[in-house]
């Protein structure tokens, strides 16, 4: 599984349809419609929706590379 935020392959499953990226330290959830929600993990373990659209972030990274 690739991280939708940074593109790293260092993402692993932590729950059903929920993953954690060891590179950028975020959790993300993929629902049944393949929509992705990205969360920041607080110090106490709670999740905060970052409100980031992964398609826009990946697009921005690909534009920066050119």
Buried (B, 14 or more C-beta within 10 A) or exposed (E): BEBBBBBEEEBEEEEEEBBBBEEBEBBBBBEEEEEBBBBBEEEEEEBEEBEBEBEEBBEEEEEEEE
